[in-house]
Amino acid sequence: MLTSLQSINLAATKALALAASAQAGQAGPTPPTFWMPKGASTIAPGVDHTLDVINWICYFFFALVVVLTAVFAVKYRHRKGERFGSDHPHHNTPLELFWTIVPTILVIGIFVVGFRSYLDIYTAPKNAFDIKVTAQKWAWSFQYPNGAQSDDLYVPAGKPVRLVLRSSDVLHSLYIPDFRVKRDIVPGRYTYAWFQCDYPTGMPGKDVRDPNAKTVEGALDAAQAHALFCTEYCGTGHSKMNRYVYVLDEASFNQWMVDQSQWIDKIPEEELYFKAGPKIFGRCVQCHSLDGSNGIGPTWKGIVDRVKAYPFVGEGKKYATYQDYIRTSILAPGDYVVPPYANAMPTFKGQLNDKAIDAVIGYMEHLDEFDPKTGKYLKADAAK
């Protein structure tokens, strides 16, 4: 019974989305309103419609109460010379029935509409495309069925997508305003969120998080992508968890997954540190700096010399080489915590393979070749 109701509600929501797009006379997201941003998912029109109904009910009764209050204050005010008496009504059955029955009907109606939307939003279709999402202080990691990973979210257009959410440390919350999707992420528990966007945004032609990046021909403007936020305060780097969602047509998305899963394998060993290193550092910059400034974790400036000086690093010691220590710190960061920093770094086991770790170590060994502010390779033109 419940499954049938969910199927009916899902079909109704999709029909409402198509009707809204047709009514707007556009093949794209619904335009933003006073209260809501643009609606780019199939559930957005239903959510917006529910909000509009509730808002107009509130507007009506707010105006009614304010107007009646003003009228009654003037009409029944105490006038000079009048005595207070008991000749006023004490009971009005029709009025009392009216203000009891009508609000009850309205509340029941709101509940029915809201519950139908709730079923649609929380129940993903059986053919949904699964993407694993890991939230951590202070970054997102998106993993795809073929093993590809990304820092921004890429999804196929015209297909339901289910996000399998987990946290590796504290409470987080995933919010995509344009899709009307928000879900809390609780440590030690899996939660789910789903959406379907039928309108491709295209591939980014530049890093939209870097306003100084040069735009190449055909680049995707940041305004065309969909913003993704963490809306549960999770510490000092909470504001750094802003990301973007890119919607690609099926062919482009499939090709992107293949390229993303193999990108580091195509880089020669001698070029790893300056081609793969900066990209991987993008996942570390929330906590580590290159210029010596303090952060959540220790700066990478001079990190190789510092590690070599540790009493437990060297031949015959716990870590034979500084590379061993760095590798262990990436895969098991709690093995040794550099004072006075807290044990806040999540493990990257399963996220970075041996080649990626080699790229990080090489990056650390050649920091003088990178911009300490942006982390970009200073000899990029010569490397092409």
N, C-alpha and C positions, 0 to 999 in steps of 0.2 A: 504494500500500500504506500509506504513511505517512498520507495524507489520510484513508483509510478508518479507520485506527486512531485518528486524532484525532477523527473524527466519533463513533466508538463511545465514546471516552473522554469527550467532551463530553456525549453523551446520558446516559452512566452517572453523570457528576457531577451533572447536573440532576436525574436520578431520585433520586440520593442526597440532594440538597437537599430535594426534595419529601417524601421518606420521613422525613427528619429533622424537618421541620416538622410532618408529620402525627403522628409519634411524640410530639412535644412537645405536640401538641394546641393549637397556636397558629397564627394567621395573621400571623406577623411574624418578626423576626430570632430566631435561636437565642439562648438566655440565655448570659450570660458564665460562664466556668468559672474554676477556680483559675489556669490558665495563660493563658487567652485572653479577650479582650473578646467582646461579643456578635457573632454572625455574621450579616451582613446581605446577603451576596452568594451567588450560586449555587455558587461554588467554596469557600465557607467550610466547609461540612460535610465535604467531602473532605479539605481541609487539616487540619481539626481531628481527623478520624478517623485520618489518617496520624500526626499528632503523638501521639495517645493510644496507638496501637499501639506506637510506638517508646518512649514513656515507660514503658508497662507492661512491656515487655521489659527496659528498664533497671532498673525497680523490682525485678523478679523476680531478675535476676542480681546486683544489688547486695545484696539480702537474702540470696541464696544464698551469695555470697562472704563476707559478714560473719558469717553463722551458722557456716559451715564453718570459717572462720578461728578463731572463738572455740572451737568444738568441738575442732579439731585442736590448738589451743594448750593446752587443758586435757588432752586425752587423751594427747597425745604429748609432754608437757613432760618435761624432764629431772628425774629424781627423785634424791634424795640417795642416794649409794652406788652408783648405776648407772654402768657404764663405757660409753663411746662405742664402738660396734662397727660392723661392716659388715653385720650381719644385718638389713638393711632393703631394701625392694623398689627395684629400679633401673629397672624397665620394666613397663608395663601397656598392652598393645596395645588392648583394648576401651576403656579410659578415654581413651587418646590419640586413637583414632578418634572417640569421642563428642565430645570438646571441639574437634575439628577440623571434623567434618561438620556438627554442629548449628549452630554459629555461621555456617558458610558458607551453609547453607540460610537462616538468618535474615537475613543480610546481602543475599543475592540477593532474598529476598522484599521487604525494605525498598527495595531498588533498583527493583524492578518497580513497586511501589506509588508510590514517589517519582517515577519517570520518567513514569508515567501522569499524575500530577498536574502535572508539569512541562509536558507537552504541552498539557494543558488550560489552564494558566495563561498560557502564552506564545503560544498560537495563538488569535487572535480570530476569531469567526465572520465569514463574508463579509458579513452584513447588519448589521455593527456600525455604530453612530453615532459618527462621528469628531469629536473635540474637540481642538484644538491647545492645547498647554500650554507656556508659556514660563516657565522658572525664571530668576530673576536676583537679584542681591544688592539687597534682601532682600524679594522679593515674588514672587507667582505671577500670571500672566495667563492666563486661559482664553478662547479664541476659538472661536466657534461657526460653523457653515456659512453662516449668513446675515449674518455680520459682527459679530454681537453679542459683547461682551466683558464679563467679570466678574472680580472679585477672589476670590470664593468659587466653588466648582464646583457647577453645577446640571446634573442629569442626568435623563433620562426613566426612569420605572419600567417594569419588565417588558421592557426592551430592552437588548441588549448594547451597551456603550459602549467605544470604543477611544480611549485617550489617546495622542496623538502628541506625544512629549516632546522638548524641546530646551532647551539652556542658552545664555544670551547672555553668560555670563562664566566661571564656575568650575564645579566639580563640585557637583551637587545630587542629591537622591534623594527621590522621591515615595513617601509611605507612607500608606495608608488602613487602619488596623488592623481596622476592622469588616468591610472587604471582603477582607482577607487579600491586599492588593496592595502590593507594594513594588518599585520599579524605579529603578536609578541613572540619572542624567541626565548625559551626558558632553558637554562643549563640542565643537562641530564634528561631532556625530553625532546622528542621530535614533534614539530608542528608543520602544518601545510597551508599553502596559499596557492590559489590558481587564478588565471586570467586568460583572456584571448584578445589579441589585438590584430585587427585585419588590415592595418594601415602601415606599410613598411616605412621606416625612417631612412634607411640606407646606412652605409658604412661610414664611420667617422673618418674624415680626411685629415684630422689633426687631433692632438690630445686636447679634448675640450676642457680639461682641468688646468691647462697651461695657457693663459690668455696671451702670452707672448709668442706662442708657436705660430709659425708661418702657415697660412692656409693654402693648400694645394688646389688645383683645379678640380671642381666637383666635390669639394669638402663639405661635410655635413656641419651645419651651424649648430651650436650647443642648444639653441632654442628649439630645434627640431627633435632632439632626443628627449627622452622622458626621465625626469629626475627620480632618484631613489635615495631615501634617507634612512637613518636610524633615528627613531623617535623615542627611544628609552635612554635617558641619561646614563651613560656607562663609564664615565670618568673624564679626565682632562682632555683626552683626544676625541671626545664624542663628535665634535663638529667636523672631524676629518673623515667621517664615514659617509660622505656624500658621493654618490656614484651616478651613472647614467645607464639607461636601458635603450638598446638599439634593436629595432625590429627589422629583420631581413626577410626577403622573399625566400622561398624554400631552397632554390638552387644556390643562392648566395650563402644562406645559413649552413647548408651541408658542406659547401666548400670551405667556409670559415672554420667549421669544426675540424675538418681534416688538417687545414693549415695550422690551426692553433695547437693541435695535439702533436704536431711534428716540427714546430718552428725551431726549437732548440737543436733538434737532431740534424738540421740542415746547415748549422753553423760550424765551420772548422774549429778545431780545438784552439788554435792560436788566435782566433778572433772572438772567442767566447767572452773574455772579460770586458771588451768594449761594445759588443753587440748585444749580448744577453745580460751582462751585469747591470747596466742602467735600468733595464726593464724589470728585472727582479728586485732591484733596490727600491723601485716604486712601491713595493709591498712592505718595505722596511722603513721608509722615510717618516712614517707616522711616529716612530719611536726613536730612531737613530738619526743623527746629523752627520755631515761630512766636514763641517767647519769648526768643530770643537765646542759648539754650543750645547748646553744641557738639554736633555730630553727625557722621555720616559725610560729609555735605556741609555747605556754609555755611547758616546760618540764613536764613529768609526775612524776619526782622524787619529793617526798614529796607532791604530789597533794592532797591527802586526808586531811592532816593537814592544807594545805593552804585553801582549800575550807571550812573546818570547821570554820576557822577564819574570813571568809567573813561576813560583818555585816548584809547581807540579808539572811544568812543561819542559821536556828535554829527554835525552836518551836515558832509558832505564827508569823513567818516572811515569806517572799516571798517563800522561799524554806524551808520546814520543816526539811529536812535532806540533808546531802551532796549527798546522792544517787539521790535525786530529782534534785539537781542542775546538776549533771553529766549527768543524763538522758536527761534533757532539753538541755544541751550543745551539745549532740549528735544529737538530733532531730531538735532543733532550735538554732543553734550556734550563731545566731545574737542577741539572747535575752539579753545576757551580754557578751561583748567582753573584755577580760582581757587586761588592758593597760600594755605596750605600743603597743601591737600587733594589726594588722589590722584585719578587719572582712573578713578573707579569707577562713574560713573553710566552706565547703559545708555541706548541711544537709544529714544525713544518714537515713532519714525517708523513709520507704519502702525497705531499704537495710538491716537493722539490726532489728530483732524482739526482743521481751522482753527478751528472753533467751540469745540472743547474747549480749544485753546491760548488763544483769546480769554478763555475762562472763567478759566483759570489766571492770565493777566495781570491781569484784573479783580480776581481774588481778592487778588493781591499788592498792587494799588493801594488796596484797602479793608481792609487787615489790622486796622485799628483797630475794625472792626465785627465781629470774630470773637474768640472766646475763645482766648487764646494757648496754653492747655493742651490743649483738646479740638479746636480748629479749627472749632467750631460757630458758626453765625450767631447773634449776640446779639439780633438783632431778628426772630427767627423768627416770633414770635406776630404781630407787626405786618405781616409779609410775607404772611401767609396771606389 
